[in-house]
């Protein structure tokens, strides 16, 4: 694991530590979770394919015409 150094307002850091403590976590653990969520927001082709596999069972009941799909 690699260490990094960040800068932030002292008051903000103390509030973040208190919040992490209330969730029974360290600020470091809370930051790691945030970082994982942050990088996963970009989405990837593998994530999309995984979602499509999980939703494979969904069936609309019929095929819709082009006109029906574009109705507003």
C-alpha positions, 0 to 999 in steps of 0.5 A: 500500500502506498502512502500519500499526503493531503492538505485540508483545513484543520477544522474540516479534518477534525469534523471528518475524524469525528464522523469517522469515529461515529461510524467506528472507522478511522479517517484513513479507512473512510478515505480509502472507501471514498477513494474506491467509490470515486474511481468506480464512478467512471464505470467500465465496460466490464461493469456494464457487461456485469450489469447486463448479465445480472439483468438478463432475466428482465423481459419487457413482454414484447418488442416495441416499434421504433415509434413506440420507443420514441414517443414523448 
